[in-house]
Amino acid sequence: MSIIEKAMTRFQPGKEDKDHITPVISEELLEKNRHLQIEDPDIRIGDSLLEMIGLGGFPTTNNTRRIRNEYRSIKHKLLQNAFGKGADFHQRGNVMMVTSALPGEGKTFSSVNLALSIASEQDKTVLLIDGDVLKPNLLNTMGVTDALPGVIEYLKNEISDISDVIYSTTLPRLKVIPSGRPDPSSNELLSSERMKGLVEELANRYPDRMIIIDSPPMLSAVESVVLSRLVGQVVVVVEQDKTRMSDLKEAIGYLDDNLAIGFLVNKVVHSSFMSKYSYGQGYGYGYGHEAESGS
């Protein structure tokens, strides 16, 4: 059952609840999203993320092959930290946060593409969580224009069972938890014991699961710092020729030294960024403030 279909079965007309957000979903929208048409205007390589990354039965072109290989290079290091040799050195390595220094650098786009790439593995599942509770964009990036309940409603005890806000997608190994409606107490909710317990439960319930949290930008919201305390890995998205090094250093200065911190360079024209750490085109890797100093 797709995200849209699941929403339709959960929210039937005439059964509105003041504590829930009731999406209005037309048959036209349902058909439009039948195969999760996933579009993002930041990268103009195809009509959808599935097509762009060469998944979902779309034909493979030179562009899709290149992009798919780039994300493969990135995900293999992340998976090693979560389930392979690196797992011995990283607590909660299967829980990762994708963020950026400032808005507009492509963190949500990167979150979705990493999730799609990892979900293509035969022995891994992915749970993608929209943790950008102030300005959620995950569903919109995935082509779903309706508001769906998610993390906030669960943390406020408006929804007691987390499975009620875990949505299936057309990729059997990928599930999504939306952010829910914005709330002025989002920082306190994300730093609550209920949120901590939720992440621990989700991370430990299935041994093959990778959890990806799309976080707010580090310099725009304190919620990102709160979320970083729940994860073992952080991917910082950097837009080439736009992100200032001073902003990047300030952003990673808020992160714990023991986290595995990777740098994903978005909109790469040439791959000169942090070549000392690079192991895949457009990606670099370091630990804590070692990455900040470049030593």
N, C-alpha and C positions, 0 to 999 in steps of 0.2 A: 504494500500500500504506500503511495507517495505521500509527501508532506501535505499536499493540498487535499488529497482524499482523506487522510487521517484527520485533518482539521474539520472537514465537512461532516465526518461521522461523529466527531466529538462535540461540535456545536451545531445542533439541529435548530431550525427556526422554532421560536416559541419556547426555547429552553434557556433563555438568557439568564446569566447569573451576574449580579453586580460586582462580584469579586473577580470575574474573568473578562477577558477581552474577546468579544465575539466578532470574528472576521466575517465579512460579507464576501462570499466567493461565488462567482458566476460560473456557469458551464463553460463559457468562453475562456475564462482564466484557467479553469481546470484543464481544458484541452491544451491551452498554450503551455502550461507547465507539466504536461503529461510525462515528458522525458527530461524534466529539470533543465530547461533551456537556460544556461547559466552565462550571463553576459557581463562584461566589465569594460567600460570605455577606455580604461587606462592602457590596455594592450590591444591593439587592433590587428589581431592575427586570426580571424575566423569569427564565426557568429556566436560561439558559445565556449565556455570553459571546457566542457567535455570534448567538443570538436577541436579546440585549440590544443588540448593536452593529449589528443589522440585516443580518447576513451569513449565508451558508449557505443561502439560499433561504427564510429565515424571513420572515413578513409584517412590513412596516414599520409601526410605530405612531408616535404623536407622541413617545413617550419614546425609542424607538430612533432616530428621526430626529434628535432633539436630541443624544443621546449621540454618534451617528455624526458629526454636524457639529462637535461639540466636539473630538473626536479628529482630525478633518480639519484643524481650525485649528491644532492643535498639530503635527501631522506635517508640514504644508507648510513650516513654518519649519525643522524638522529636516532635511527633504529639501533645502531650499535650501542649508543649511550643508554638506550632504554632496555634492550633485551640481550645485547651481545657482551663483548669484553668490557665495554665502558660501564655496564650496569653495576659492576662492583665498586665503582668510584662515585656514582651519582645516586643519591636517594631520590626516589620518585622520578627516575629518569623517563618513565613512560608518561609523565605529565609535563607538557611544554606550553610555553606562552609565546605568542607572536605579537610583537609590539613594534614601535618606532619612536623616534625622539619627538616628532611633531606630526600633526595630521597631514594627510594627503600624500604619504610616501608609499602607499600600497600594501599596508599590513593586512587588511582584510582580504584583498586579492591573493596575497601570498598564503594566508591561512587556508583559504579554500583550495588553492592549487596543491599545497602540501597535503591537505586532507585527501584530495582526489588521488594523488600519487601514491600515498601510503595505502589507501583503500584498494588500490589495484594489486597489492601484494596478496598472494594466495593464502597466507597464514596469519594475516594481521587484520584487525578491525580498528575503526577510527570513530571516536566521538568528538565532534566539533562543537565547541561551546562559544556562544557569543557573550564574551565578558565585557564588551564595550557598552555598559549599561546606560551611559549618558547619551551616546550617539550611536545606537546600534545600526549596523549596515550589513550584517551578514546575510540575512534573508533577502534583502534587496539585491545584493551581489549574486545570490543564487537564483534570482528571477522570481522570488516570491514577494508580492507587494502587500500582502495582508499581515496585520499584526497578530501574532500568536503568543500565548502565554509561555513563560519560560522560567529562567533562573530567579528573577525577582519575585514572581508569584510563589515559587516554592520556598524561598527564604522567608517570605512573609507569612508562611503557613496558610496561604490561601489555597494551596494545592499540597496535599499531604504525601502523595506518591510521586516520586520523581519520574517514574515511567510514563506518567501522564503528560510530561513535557519533553520526552525524548521522541523525536520524529524520525521515521524511516525515510530513506531516499531511494531513488531508482538504482543506486549502487548498493548491493546487499550488505557490503561491509562498511558502509558509512551511515552514521546517524548524527542528528543535529539537535542541540538544545538552544533555542533562541534566548535572547536576553530578557524578554518580557517588556512590560511597559516601564518607562523611566520613573525613578522614585527619588525624592530628595534625600532619603536616608540610605542611598545605595552603598556608600562607603562603609557604614556601620553594618549593613547586611552582608557585604562581601567579607568583612573581617570577623564575622560571627562564628561561633562554634558549629552552627548548622552548616555553614558553607565549608568549613574545614572538614567536617564529617562527610559531607557530600562528595568532595573531591577524593577523599580516602576510600570511600565506598566504591565510587566509580572506577578508581584506579586499580583496586584490588579484586573487583568482582570477576573480571575476565583476565586471564594471564596474557592474552594476545592483544589486549586493547591499548591503543595509543590515544591519549586525550590531548587535544589541541584547543587552547583557549585564545580566542581573538581578544586581545587586551586593548584598553585605551592607550593612546600615546603617552610615553613616560613623562613628558614635560607638560602635559595638558590636564592630567587628572591624577589625584592621589590613589584612585582605585587601582591603577596599574602596579603601584608599589605593594598594595595589599595582595593582589593576585600573585605577584612574584614570590611571595612567601609560601605559596602552595605548590610550586612547581619545582622540577629538577633541571629543566632546560629552558633557555630563553633564546628566541630568534629575534634579533633586532633588524628590522627592514630599513635599508638605507637607500635613498634615491640618489643615483649617481649624478654628480654635478649640481645637486641642490642641497642636500643635507650638509650643514656646516659641522666641521669637526668639533667645534666647541660645544654645540648642542649634543652631539653624539657622546662626548666625554661626560657631559653633565648627566645625560640620561642613564648611562651604564653605571654612573657613580651611585645611583640609588639601588643598584642590584647587589645581592649578597655575593661575597667573594667566592663562595663554594659552588655557585651555579655554573653550569656549562653554558657559555654564551656564544652564540653564533651570529654572524653578520651576513644578511642576505641583501645583496645589492640589486635593486630593482631598476628596470629601464636601462640595462647596461649597454653602453656603446663600445667601450673597451674595458678589458678586465685588468685594471691596474690597481684596484683597491685592495689594500692589505694582502699583497701577494705572498707575504711571509706565511700567512695562515691558510691560504687558499688551497682547497682540494677539489673544487668543482667550480665551473664558470659562474661568476657572480656570487660566490659564497666564501666567507672566511670564518675562522674559528679560533677561540681563545678561552681563557679562564679568568673570570672576575676582573680585577683591576690590572692584571697582566695584559688583558686585551686593551684596556684604556691607555696604558703607557706604550704598548707596542713592543715591549721587551720580552 
